[in-house]
Amino acid sequence: MRKLFAIRSLLFSVLLLAMAAASFGQIGISITLAPPVLPVYEQPICPTDGYLWTPGYWGYGDDGYYWVSGDWIQPPEIGFLWTPGYWGWGGDAYAFHEGYWGQTVGFYGGISYGFGYTGNGYEGGRWDNGHFAYNTSVNRVNTTIIHNTYNTRVVENTTRVSFNGGTGGVEAHATAQQEAAGRERHISPVAAQTTHAQEARSNPELRASSTNGHPSEAAVTKSQAGVARPEAGNEREATPAKEPERENVAPTNVKPEEKAAPAAHATEIAAHKTTAPNTGNAKTDQKYQQQQNSLVAKQNQDHQRLAQQQEKEHQQLTKNNASAAQKQQVEQKHQQQTTQLEQKHTAQTQKAQTRQQPAAQSRPAESHPAAAKPQ
């Protein structure tokens, strides 16, 4: 009888805990130690059209707080915006309120995450007829590729406090409009976001305990190496989008660690460049240089034509509200087109170099400074 009573008491306690958790909505773990201040970091450039910035935040695991860097993410639906998660004081502990996707930005604790997340709403961009327009005053966007932009000055709070309520926390309360937004249909963080958070959790360089709450710039950059990982079947296939490397892109937009992977779209192909011939014969060098210039100009024109074609097809998909399967099919085609184009260009370059080699090698060794005779 006592055993039965104990089991009933245990079940009743579990039920009470479940009801309490449900009353808080989307609330995760709770602890008594406040999260560190928000670190200062640079936003990576937007990898491609249609992605929204989700700001960095402090997560919590077995080893304490860890920094989850900001990420460019494709929203699960056209017209959806991101409401960031936040830590809030509940009277006896700090609880994390998970972020979500929805048509309206709700309450996120009044935390000033930057990049358009001022603590109240979102001023980093807006949806316009099914297309997202970026506010370049707070977002790093390559306007030579992404043209749906505007520039409106945003006044952001410079505080780096990362939690709401409690001692030293942000004193902010949800407005009626934000409460209404919280009751709308939401979509939880997409797979790319949860994967990104899991990677951060396992990275010792991002733990507050090992960095004193200030993760190094190198660690944050490393955690963003897979930035803007699309969902499989979405407009950008599930391969890390790389920053376009083109001659008309400002140097600050170029990240060396993002050049290694093969390009998935023509806009991501590095512009071809010539190399100065050095045969020892000025007339021959001039001839070879002209040949290279002509070939490189044609190859870069190929890049531009394919990029324009692919961009037109992307816009058509958005206009027609294409299904995930249709988008995936187009992405696979684009990746194949891009790979084939680069293979063609590589073959052209190698052929040109082969034609130039015999004439260059027929010269005496003395005509090549690098092949000078040993003293």
C-alpha atoms as a printed R data frame, in Angstrom:
    type eleno elety resid chain resno      x      y       z
1   ATOM     1    CA   MET     A     1  0.000  0.000   0.000
2   ATOM     2    CA   ARG     A     2  2.839  2.363   0.892
3   ATOM     3    CA   LYS     A     3  4.557  1.538  -2.402
4   ATOM     4    CA   LEU     A     4  1.374  2.333  -4.341
5   ATOM     5    CA   PHE     A     5  1.029  5.652  -2.494
6   ATOM     6    CA   ALA     A     6  4.660  6.527  -3.261
7   ATOM     7    CA   ILE     A     7  4.184  5.768  -6.964
8   ATOM     8    CA   ARG     A     8  1.048  7.916  -7.077
9   ATOM     9    CA   SER     A     9  2.879 10.790  -5.341
10  ATOM    10    CA   LEU     A    10  5.754 10.543  -7.816
11  ATOM    11    CA   LEU     A    11  3.388 10.577 -10.790
12  ATOM    12    CA   PHE     A    12  1.533 13.566  -9.361
13  ATOM    13    CA   SER     A    13  4.827 15.461  -8.913
14  ATOM    14    CA   VAL     A    14  5.867 14.741 -12.496
15  ATOM    15    CA   LEU     A    15  2.468 15.953 -13.718
16  ATOM    16    CA   LEU     A    16  2.820 19.199 -11.768
17  ATOM    17    CA   LEU     A    17  6.279 19.798 -13.225
18  ATOM    18    CA   ALA     A    18  5.002 19.175 -16.748
19  ATOM    19    CA   MET     A    19  2.105 21.604 -16.220
20  ATOM    20    CA   ALA     A    20  4.467 24.242 -14.858
21  ATOM    21    CA   ALA     A    21  6.791 23.873 -17.820
22  ATOM    22    CA   ALA     A    22  3.898 24.106 -20.268
23  ATOM    23    CA   SER     A    23  2.644 27.326 -18.635
24  ATOM    24    CA   PHE     A    24  5.901 29.041 -19.557
25  ATOM    25    CA   GLY     A    25  5.559 28.250 -23.281
26  ATOM    26    CA   GLN     A    26  8.854 27.659 -25.085
27  ATOM    27    CA   ILE     A    27 11.216 27.699 -22.136
28  ATOM    28    CA   GLY     A    28 14.319 25.563 -21.917
29  ATOM    29    CA   ILE     A    29 16.678 25.002 -19.016
30  ATOM    30    CA   SER     A    30 16.891 27.310 -15.980
31  ATOM    31    CA   ILE     A    31 19.923 28.144 -13.842
32  ATOM    32    CA   THR     A    32 20.830 30.637 -11.116
33  ATOM    33    CA   LEU     A    33 23.950 32.076 -12.806
34  ATOM    34    CA   ALA     A    34 23.329 34.923 -15.267
35  ATOM    35    CA   PRO     A    35 24.815 34.589 -18.770
36  ATOM    36    CA   PRO     A    36 27.891 36.702 -19.680
37  ATOM    37    CA   VAL     A    37 27.673 39.917 -21.669
38  ATOM    38    CA   LEU     A    38 27.195 39.714 -25.412
39  ATOM    39    CA   PRO     A    39 30.589 39.670 -27.185
40  ATOM    40    CA   VAL     A    40 31.400 42.152 -29.921
41  ATOM    41    CA   TYR     A    41 31.805 40.411 -33.267
42  ATOM    42    CA   GLU     A    42 31.698 41.175 -36.973
43  ATOM    43    CA   GLN     A    43 28.806 39.972 -39.073
44  ATOM    44    CA   PRO     A    44 29.881 37.793 -42.017
45  ATOM    45    CA   ILE     A    45 28.634 38.922 -45.403
46  ATOM    46    CA   CYS     A    46 25.242 37.620 -46.513
47  ATOM    47    CA   PRO     A    47 26.061 34.573 -48.680
48  ATOM    48    CA   THR     A    48 23.110 34.820 -51.048
49  ATOM    49    CA   ASP     A    49 19.696 36.355 -51.585
50  ATOM    50    CA   GLY     A    50 16.859 35.237 -49.299
51  ATOM    51    CA   TYR     A    51 18.780 34.522 -46.099
52  ATOM    52    CA   LEU     A    52 18.017 36.286 -42.809
53  ATOM    53    CA   TRP     A    53 20.458 37.060 -40.011
54  ATOM    54    CA   THR     A    54 19.875 35.219 -36.731
55  ATOM    55    CA   PRO     A    55 21.989 36.846 -33.995
56  ATOM    56    CA   GLY     A    56 24.407 35.092 -31.676
57  ATOM    57    CA   TYR     A    57 23.432 34.148 -28.121
58  ATOM    58    CA   TRP     A    58 24.649 32.263 -25.053
59  ATOM    59    CA   GLY     A    59 23.610 28.615 -24.828
60  ATOM    60    CA   TYR     A    60 24.029 26.433 -21.749
61  ATOM    61    CA   GLY     A    61 25.327 22.861 -21.464
62  ATOM    62    CA   ASP     A    62 27.137 20.479 -19.139
63  ATOM    63    CA   ASP     A    63 30.208 22.743 -19.162
64  ATOM    64    CA   GLY     A    64 28.269 25.947 -18.532
65  ATOM    65    CA   TYR     A    65 27.567 28.750 -20.965
66  ATOM    66    CA   TYR     A    66 28.862 28.579 -24.531
67  ATOM    67    CA   TRP     A    67 28.606 31.106 -27.342
68  ATOM    68    CA   VAL     A    68 26.478 30.294 -30.381
69  ATOM    69    CA   SER     A    69 27.616 32.708 -33.072
70  ATOM    70    CA   GLY     A    70 25.205 34.469 -35.393
71  ATOM    71    CA   ASP     A    71 24.226 32.725 -38.586
72  ATOM    72    CA   TRP     A    72 22.638 33.524 -41.950
73  ATOM    73    CA   ILE     A    73 19.650 31.186 -42.288
74  ATOM    74    CA   GLN     A    74 17.019 30.662 -44.953
75  ATOM    75    CA   PRO     A    75 13.580 31.049 -43.307
76  ATOM    76    CA   PRO     A    76 11.266 28.034 -43.447
77  ATOM    77    CA   GLU     A    77  8.567 30.051 -45.212
78  ATOM    78    CA   ILE     A    78  8.417 33.196 -47.330
79  ATOM    79    CA   GLY     A    79  7.295 36.118 -45.186
80  ATOM    80    CA   PHE     A    80  8.621 34.660 -41.936
81  ATOM    81    CA   LEU     A    81 10.946 36.581 -39.606
82  ATOM    82    CA   TRP     A    82 13.101 35.410 -36.709
83  ATOM    83    CA   THR     A    83 12.333 36.205 -33.075
84  ATOM    84    CA   PRO     A    84 15.588 35.554 -31.154
85  ATOM    85    CA   GLY     A    85 15.667 33.506 -27.984
86  ATOM    86    CA   TYR     A    86 16.605 35.169 -24.705
87  ATOM    87    CA   TRP     A    87 17.428 34.525 -21.070
88  ATOM    88    CA   GLY     A    88 14.943 35.858 -18.522
89  ATOM    89    CA   TRP     A    89 14.852 35.954 -14.728
90  ATOM    90    CA   GLY     A    90 11.887 34.015 -13.363
91  ATOM    91    CA   GLY     A    91 12.162 34.944  -9.697
92  ATOM    92    CA   ASP     A    92 14.485 32.167  -8.604
93  ATOM    93    CA   ALA     A    93 16.394 31.197 -11.757
94  ATOM    94    CA   TYR     A    94 17.246 32.245 -15.305
95  ATOM    95    CA   ALA     A    95 15.265 30.446 -17.995
96  ATOM    96    CA   PHE     A    96 15.978 30.419 -21.713
97  ATOM    97    CA   HIS     A    97 13.055 31.280 -23.979
98  ATOM    98    CA   GLU     A    98 13.661 29.602 -27.332
99  ATOM    99    CA   GLY     A    99 13.524 31.676 -30.517
100 ATOM   100    CA   TYR     A   100 11.047 30.968 -33.286
101 ATOM   101    CA   TRP     A   101 10.026 31.822 -36.859
102 ATOM   102    CA   GLY     A   102  6.789 33.678 -37.480
103 ATOM   103    CA   GLN     A   103  5.161 36.382 -39.560
104 ATOM   104    CA   THR     A   104  5.735 38.955 -36.810
105 ATOM   105    CA   VAL     A   105  8.726 39.478 -34.530
106 ATOM   106    CA   GLY     A   106  7.635 38.943 -30.955
107 ATOM   107    CA   PHE     A   107  9.192 39.707 -27.580
108 ATOM   108    CA   TYR     A   108 12.828 38.735 -27.062
109 ATOM   109    CA   GLY     A   109 13.520 40.270 -23.688
110 ATOM   110    CA   GLY     A   110 14.464 43.721 -24.904
111 ATOM   111    CA   ILE     A   111 17.966 42.372 -25.591
112 ATOM   112    CA   SER     A   112 19.920 44.496 -28.080
113 ATOM   113    CA   TYR     A   113 21.540 41.822 -30.235
114 ATOM   114    CA   GLY     A   114 22.548 44.320 -32.926
115 ATOM   115    CA   PHE     A   115 22.359 44.014 -36.712
116 ATOM   116    CA   GLY     A   116 18.777 45.291 -36.702
117 ATOM   117    CA   TYR     A   117 17.665 43.507 -33.510
118 ATOM   118    CA   THR     A   118 17.416 46.613 -31.344
119 ATOM   119    CA   GLY     A   119 15.596 44.901 -28.489
120 ATOM   120    CA   ASN     A   120 12.208 45.812 -29.885
121 ATOM   121    CA   GLY     A   121 11.206 44.374 -33.266
122 ATOM   122    CA   TYR     A   122 13.519 44.021 -36.236
123 ATOM   123    CA   GLU     A   123 14.904 46.768 -38.476
124 ATOM   124    CA   GLY     A   124 17.405 44.775 -40.500
125 ATOM   125    CA   GLY     A   125 15.095 44.161 -43.441
126 ATOM   126    CA   ARG     A   126 11.529 43.557 -44.589
127 ATOM   127    CA   TRP     A   127  9.531 41.347 -46.916
128 ATOM   128    CA   ASP     A   128  8.349 42.998 -50.103
129 ATOM   129    CA   ASN     A   129  6.054 41.023 -52.432
130 ATOM   130    CA   GLY     A   130  7.614 37.711 -51.476
131 ATOM   131    CA   HIS     A   131 11.177 39.017 -51.714
132 ATOM   132    CA   PHE     A   132 13.349 40.025 -48.755
133 ATOM   133    CA   ALA     A   133 14.903 43.500 -48.848
134 ATOM   134    CA   TYR     A   134 18.035 44.128 -46.740
135 ATOM   135    CA   ASN     A   135 18.781 47.267 -44.747
136 ATOM   136    CA   THR     A   136 22.455 47.782 -45.552
137 ATOM   137    CA   SER     A   137 22.942 50.196 -42.665
138 ATOM   138    CA   VAL     A   138 23.040 47.196 -40.301
139 ATOM   139    CA   ASN     A   139 23.722 44.227 -42.616
140 ATOM   140    CA   ARG     A   140 26.795 43.300 -44.665
141 ATOM   141    CA   VAL     A   141 25.414 42.664 -48.147
142 ATOM   142    CA   ASN     A   142 27.273 42.456 -51.450
143 ATOM   143    CA   THR     A   143 25.144 44.904 -53.439
144 ATOM   144    CA   THR     A   144 26.852 43.938 -56.700
145 ATOM   145    CA   ILE     A   145 25.011 40.621 -56.452
146 ATOM   146    CA   ILE     A   146 22.023 41.325 -54.173
147 ATOM   147    CA   HIS     A   147 20.093 44.340 -55.459
148 ATOM   148    CA   ASN     A   148 16.992 44.244 -53.245
149 ATOM   149    CA   THR     A   149 18.412 46.573 -50.594
150 ATOM   150    CA   TYR     A   150 17.708 49.887 -48.913
151 ATOM   151    CA   ASN     A   151 19.552 52.024 -46.384
152 ATOM   152    CA   THR     A   152 17.715 53.343 -43.348
153 ATOM   153    CA   ARG     A   153 19.654 54.476 -40.299
154 ATOM   154    CA   VAL     A   154 18.984 52.377 -37.212
155 ATOM   155    CA   VAL     A   155 19.671 53.613 -33.685
156 ATOM   156    CA   GLU     A   156 20.791 50.623 -31.647
157 ATOM   157    CA   ASN     A   157 21.353 50.366 -27.920
158 ATOM   158    CA   THR     A   158 25.035 49.792 -27.186
159 ATOM   159    CA   THR     A   159 24.391 47.786 -24.014
160 ATOM   160    CA   ARG     A   160 25.774 44.251 -24.096
161 ATOM   161    CA   VAL     A   161 23.537 42.840 -21.350
162 ATOM   162    CA   SER     A   162 22.357 39.421 -22.451
163 ATOM   163    CA   PHE     A   163 19.421 38.728 -20.114
164 ATOM   164    CA   ASN     A   164 16.096 40.184 -19.032
165 ATOM   165    CA   GLY     A   165 15.139 40.947 -15.441
166 ATOM   166    CA   GLY     A   166 16.995 40.102 -12.251
167 ATOM   167    CA   THR     A   167 20.023 41.989 -10.966
168 ATOM   168    CA   GLY     A   168 21.609 43.986 -13.792
169 ATOM   169    CA   GLY     A   169 19.241 42.626 -16.425
170 ATOM   170    CA   VAL     A   170 17.333 44.547 -19.088
171 ATOM   171    CA   GLU     A   171 14.080 45.965 -17.747
172 ATOM   172    CA   ALA     A   172 11.665 45.352 -20.606
173 ATOM   173    CA   HIS     A   173  8.171 43.898 -20.830
174 ATOM   174    CA   ALA     A   174  6.228 42.562 -23.780
175 ATOM   175    CA   THR     A   175  3.811 44.971 -25.434
176 ATOM   176    CA   ALA     A   176  0.282 43.938 -26.374
177 ATOM   177    CA   GLN     A   177  1.423 43.596 -29.980
178 ATOM   178    CA   GLN     A   178  4.357 41.386 -28.986
179 ATOM   179    CA   GLU     A   179  2.116 39.231 -26.825
180 ATOM   180    CA   ALA     A   180 -0.209 38.813 -29.801
181 ATOM   181    CA   ALA     A   181  2.780 37.841 -31.974
182 ATOM   182    CA   GLY     A   182  3.666 35.212 -29.393
183 ATOM   183    CA   ARG     A   183  0.285 33.574 -29.901
184 ATOM   184    CA   GLU     A   184  0.593 33.376 -33.697
185 ATOM   185    CA   ARG     A   185  1.642 30.263 -35.598
186 ATOM   186    CA   HIS     A   186  5.336 29.619 -35.056
187 ATOM   187    CA   ILE     A   187  7.986 27.329 -36.488
188 ATOM   188    CA   SER     A   188 10.796 26.124 -34.248
189 ATOM   189    CA   PRO     A   189 14.467 26.659 -35.186
190 ATOM   190    CA   VAL     A   190 15.257 24.833 -38.425
191 ATOM   191    CA   ALA     A   191 17.784 21.994 -38.640
192 ATOM   192    CA   ALA     A   192 20.603 24.315 -39.734
193 ATOM   193    CA   GLN     A   193 20.167 26.327 -36.529
194 ATOM   194    CA   THR     A   194 20.076 23.326 -34.198
195 ATOM   195    CA   THR     A   195 23.129 21.824 -35.906
196 ATOM   196    CA   HIS     A   196 24.970 25.131 -35.567
197 ATOM   197    CA   ALA     A   197 24.136 25.250 -31.830
198 ATOM   198    CA   GLN     A   198 25.284 21.641 -31.323
199 ATOM   199    CA   GLU     A   199 28.600 22.398 -33.015
200 ATOM   200    CA   ALA     A   200 29.096 25.415 -30.748
201 ATOM   201    CA   ARG     A   201 28.278 23.354 -27.666
202 ATOM   202    CA   SER     A   202 31.030 20.869 -28.456
203 ATOM   203    CA   ASN     A   203 33.648 23.550 -29.167
204 ATOM   204    CA   PRO     A   204 35.768 24.243 -26.032
205 ATOM   205    CA   GLU     A   205 36.948 27.549 -27.529
206 ATOM   206    CA   LEU     A   206 33.403 28.919 -27.264
207 ATOM   207    CA   ARG     A   207 32.813 28.050 -23.615
208 ATOM   208    CA   ALA     A   208 32.562 30.937 -21.173
209 ATOM   209    CA   SER     A   209 34.511 28.925 -18.590
210 ATOM   210    CA   SER     A   210 37.583 28.747 -20.837
211 ATOM   211    CA   THR     A   211 37.323 32.236 -22.363
212 ATOM   212    CA   ASN     A   212 36.116 34.179 -19.314
213 ATOM   213    CA   GLY     A   213 33.006 35.045 -21.296
214 ATOM   214    CA   HIS     A   214 34.949 36.527 -24.202
215 ATOM   215    CA   PRO     A   215 35.371 34.000 -27.044
216 ATOM   216    CA   SER     A   216 38.225 34.864 -29.365
217 ATOM   217    CA   GLU     A   217 37.567 36.255 -32.818
218 ATOM   218    CA   ALA     A   218 39.305 33.232 -34.327
219 ATOM   219    CA   ALA     A   219 36.970 30.843 -32.487
220 ATOM   220    CA   VAL     A   220 33.870 32.753 -33.532
221 ATOM   221    CA   THR     A   221 35.060 32.877 -37.140
222 ATOM   222    CA   LYS     A   222 35.714 29.132 -37.056
223 ATOM   223    CA   SER     A   223 32.212 28.464 -35.745
224 ATOM   224    CA   GLN     A   224 30.824 30.464 -38.657
225 ATOM   225    CA   ALA     A   225 32.718 28.461 -41.297
226 ATOM   226    CA   GLY     A   226 29.467 26.666 -42.099
227 ATOM   227    CA   VAL     A   227 27.371 29.810 -42.041
228 ATOM   228    CA   ALA     A   228 24.113 29.838 -43.947
229 ATOM   229    CA   ARG     A   229 23.697 26.112 -44.169
230 ATOM   230    CA   PRO     A   230 20.440 25.652 -46.108
231 ATOM   231    CA   GLU     A   231 17.802 23.090 -45.421
232 ATOM   232    CA   ALA     A   232 17.869 20.188 -47.878
233 ATOM   233    CA   GLY     A   233 15.432 20.869 -50.664
234 ATOM   234    CA   ASN     A   234 15.313 24.613 -50.090
235 ATOM   235    CA   GLU     A   235 16.367 27.310 -52.533
236 ATOM   236    CA   ARG     A   236 20.048 26.872 -51.686
237 ATOM   237    CA   GLU     A   237 20.950 23.185 -51.482
238 ATOM   238    CA   ALA     A   238 22.463 21.727 -48.323
239 ATOM   239    CA   THR     A   239 26.067 22.719 -48.970
240 ATOM   240    CA   PRO     A   240 27.698 25.660 -47.176
241 ATOM   241    CA   ALA     A   241 27.204 28.768 -49.275
242 ATOM   242    CA   LYS     A   242 30.504 30.449 -50.019
243 ATOM   243    CA   GLU     A   243 31.098 34.136 -50.314
244 ATOM   244    CA   PRO     A   244 31.487 35.265 -53.912
245 ATOM   245    CA   GLU     A   245 35.050 36.219 -54.785
246 ATOM   246    CA   ARG     A   246 34.922 38.763 -57.597
247 ATOM   247    CA   GLU     A   247 37.075 41.677 -58.618
248 ATOM   248    CA   ASN     A   248 34.318 44.206 -57.892
249 ATOM   249    CA   VAL     A   249 33.799 42.991 -54.307
250 ATOM   250    CA   ALA     A   250 35.360 45.053 -51.551
251 ATOM   251    CA   PRO     A   251 38.364 43.356 -49.896
252 ATOM   252    CA   THR     A   252 36.579 43.317 -46.529
253 ATOM   253    CA   ASN     A   253 34.011 40.973 -48.017
254 ATOM   254    CA   VAL     A   254 36.555 38.256 -48.807
255 ATOM   255    CA   LYS     A   255 37.144 35.508 -46.275
256 ATOM   256    CA   PRO     A   256 40.044 33.168 -47.162
257 ATOM   257    CA   GLU     A   257 38.589 30.247 -45.233
258 ATOM   258    CA   GLU     A   258 35.488 30.326 -47.451
259 ATOM   259    CA   LYS     A   259 37.289 29.806 -50.754
260 ATOM   260    CA   ALA     A   260 38.251 26.170 -50.427
261 ATOM   261    CA   ALA     A   261 34.948 24.422 -51.201
262 ATOM   262    CA   PRO     A   262 33.724 24.085 -54.783
263 ATOM   263    CA   ALA     A   263 31.253 26.719 -55.900
264 ATOM   264    CA   ALA     A   264 27.599 25.698 -56.119
265 ATOM   265    CA   HIS     A   265 26.482 28.685 -58.197
266 ATOM   266    CA   ALA     A   266 28.078 30.800 -60.893
267 ATOM   267    CA   THR     A   267 28.083 33.867 -58.628
268 ATOM   268    CA   GLU     A   268 30.475 32.017 -56.317
269 ATOM   269    CA   ILE     A   269 33.117 31.286 -58.960
270 ATOM   270    CA   ALA     A   270 36.302 33.265 -58.495
271 ATOM   271    CA   ALA     A   271 37.085 35.551 -61.406
272 ATOM   272    CA   HIS     A   272 39.843 34.139 -63.622
273 ATOM   273    CA   LYS     A   273 43.104 36.094 -63.718
274 ATOM   274    CA   THR     A   274 46.118 36.103 -65.989
275 ATOM   275    CA   THR     A   275 49.668 35.239 -64.973
276 ATOM   276    CA   ALA     A   276 52.616 37.138 -66.392
277 ATOM   277    CA   PRO     A   277 54.582 34.970 -68.885
278 ATOM   278    CA   ASN     A   278 58.318 34.786 -68.363
279 ATOM   279    CA   THR     A   279 59.971 33.060 -71.307
280 ATOM   280    CA   GLY     A   280 62.908 35.416 -71.445
281 ATOM   281    CA   ASN     A   281 61.714 36.787 -74.783
282 ATOM   282    CA   ALA     A   282 59.794 40.054 -74.508
283 ATOM   283    CA   LYS     A   283 58.023 39.624 -77.838
284 ATOM   284    CA   THR     A   284 56.900 36.088 -77.000
285 ATOM   285    CA   ASP     A   285 55.779 37.173 -73.524
286 ATOM   286    CA   GLN     A   286 53.658 39.934 -75.056
287 ATOM   287    CA   LYS     A   287 52.019 37.460 -77.453
288 ATOM   288    CA   TYR     A   288 51.237 35.006 -74.662
289 ATOM   289    CA   GLN     A   289 49.886 37.801 -72.453
290 ATOM   290    CA   GLN     A   290 47.445 38.864 -75.173
291 ATOM   291    CA   GLN     A   291 46.274 35.267 -75.570
292 ATOM   292    CA   GLN     A   292 45.724 34.974 -71.832
293 ATOM   293    CA   ASN     A   293 43.832 38.263 -71.661
294 ATOM   294    CA   SER     A   294 41.490 37.140 -74.427
295 ATOM   295    CA   LEU     A   295 40.845 33.743 -72.826
296 ATOM   296    CA   VAL     A   296 40.277 35.149 -69.313
297 ATOM   297    CA   ALA     A   297 37.871 37.828 -70.607
298 ATOM   298    CA   LYS     A   298 35.793 35.164 -72.355
299 ATOM   299    CA   GLN     A   299 35.786 32.908 -69.291
300 ATOM   300    CA   ASN     A   300 34.608 35.715 -67.024
301 ATOM   301    CA   GLN     A   301 31.855 36.518 -69.512
302 ATOM   302    CA   ASP     A   302 30.795 32.873 -69.257
303 ATOM   303    CA   HIS     A   303 30.570 33.301 -65.469
304 ATOM   304    CA   GLN     A   304 28.390 36.384 -65.812
305 ATOM   305    CA   ARG     A   305 26.011 34.846 -68.340
306 ATOM   306    CA   LEU     A   306 25.478 31.706 -66.267
307 ATOM   307    CA   ALA     A   307 25.053 33.741 -63.068
308 ATOM   308    CA   GLN     A   308 22.353 35.866 -64.692
309 ATOM   309    CA   GLN     A   309 20.571 32.789 -65.996
310 ATOM   310    CA   GLN     A   310 20.641 31.070 -62.612
311 ATOM   311    CA   GLU     A   311 19.475 34.189 -60.777
312 ATOM   312    CA   LYS     A   312 16.538 34.554 -63.183
313 ATOM   313    CA   GLU     A   313 15.536 30.950 -62.454
314 ATOM   314    CA   HIS     A   314 15.764 31.571 -58.689
315 ATOM   315    CA   GLN     A   315 13.501 34.596 -59.000
316 ATOM   316    CA   GLN     A   316 11.034 32.565 -61.053
317 ATOM   317    CA   LEU     A   317 10.938 29.887 -58.344
318 ATOM   318    CA   THR     A   318 10.161 32.506 -55.706
319 ATOM   319    CA   LYS     A   319  7.508 34.141 -57.885
320 ATOM   320    CA   ASN     A   320  5.765 30.819 -58.534
321 ATOM   321    CA   ASN     A   321  6.036 29.648 -54.884
322 ATOM   322    CA   ALA     A   322  7.791 26.511 -56.101
323 ATOM   323    CA   SER     A   323  7.753 23.373 -53.990
324 ATOM   324    CA   ALA     A   324 10.805 22.117 -52.099
325 ATOM   325    CA   ALA     A   325 11.239 19.315 -54.639
326 ATOM   326    CA   GLN     A   326 11.242 21.790 -57.550
327 ATOM   327    CA   LYS     A   327 13.777 23.999 -55.785
328 ATOM   328    CA   GLN     A   328 16.013 21.035 -55.061
329 ATOM   329    CA   GLN     A   329 15.896 19.976 -58.710
330 ATOM   330    CA   VAL     A   330 16.895 23.456 -59.873
331 ATOM   331    CA   GLU     A   331 19.702 23.626 -57.300
332 ATOM   332    CA   GLN     A   332 21.112 20.326 -58.487
333 ATOM   333    CA   LYS     A   333 21.004 21.587 -62.060
334 ATOM   334    CA   HIS     A   334 22.779 24.823 -61.080
335 ATOM   335    CA   GLN     A   335 25.505 22.970 -59.233
336 ATOM   336    CA   GLN     A   336 26.043 20.708 -62.238
337 ATOM   337    CA   GLN     A   337 26.156 23.694 -64.603
338 ATOM   338    CA   THR     A   338 28.695 25.461 -62.408
339 ATOM   339    CA   THR     A   339 30.925 22.397 -62.096
340 ATOM   340    CA   GLN     A   340 30.836 21.742 -65.832
341 ATOM   341    CA   LEU     A   341 31.696 25.360 -66.597
342 ATOM   342    CA   GLU     A   342 34.738 25.293 -64.336
343 ATOM   343    CA   GLN     A   343 35.873 21.979 -65.776
344 ATOM   344    CA   LYS     A   344 35.630 23.499 -69.248
345 ATOM   345    CA   HIS     A   345 37.625 26.552 -68.179
346 ATOM   346    CA   THR     A   346 40.285 24.419 -66.501
347 ATOM   347    CA   ALA     A   347 40.719 22.402 -69.692
348 ATOM   348    CA   GLN     A   348 40.997 25.621 -71.741
349 ATOM   349    CA   THR     A   349 43.653 27.041 -69.421
350 ATOM   350    CA   GLN     A   350 45.673 23.817 -69.407
351 ATOM   351    CA   LYS     A   351 45.527 23.628 -73.201
352 ATOM   352    CA   ALA     A   352 46.781 27.196 -73.502
353 ATOM   353    CA   GLN     A   353 49.617 26.513 -71.063
354 ATOM   354    CA   THR     A   354 50.587 23.371 -72.990
355 ATOM   355    CA   ARG     A   355 50.810 25.365 -76.221
356 ATOM   356    CA   GLN     A   356 53.088 27.868 -74.545
357 ATOM   357    CA   GLN     A   357 55.338 25.331 -72.809
358 ATOM   358    CA   PRO     A   358 57.357 23.935 -75.744
359 ATOM   359    CA   ALA     A   359 58.411 27.363 -76.946
360 ATOM   360    CA   ALA     A   360 59.339 28.371 -73.442
361 ATOM   361    CA   GLN     A   361 61.295 25.196 -72.737
362 ATOM   362    CA   SER     A   362 63.214 25.385 -76.037
363 ATOM   363    CA   ARG     A   363 65.051 28.443 -74.771
364 ATOM   364    CA   PRO     A   364 68.503 27.964 -73.243
365 ATOM   365    CA   ALA     A   365 68.510 27.621 -69.469
366 ATOM   366    CA   GLU     A   366 70.347 30.932 -69.139
367 ATOM   367    CA   SER     A   367 67.287 32.770 -70.471
368 ATOM   368    CA   HIS     A   368 65.308 31.741 -67.365
369 ATOM   369    CA   PRO     A   369 66.400 33.535 -64.185
370 ATOM   370    CA   ALA     A   370 65.011 30.732 -62.020
371 ATOM   371    CA   ALA     A   371 67.171 28.175 -63.866
372 ATOM   372    CA   ALA     A   372 70.477 29.985 -63.497
373 ATOM   373    CA   LYS     A   373 73.595 27.836 -63.310
374 ATOM   374    CA   PRO     A   374 75.011 27.232 -59.843
375 ATOM   375    CA   GLN     A   375 78.037 29.278 -58.974
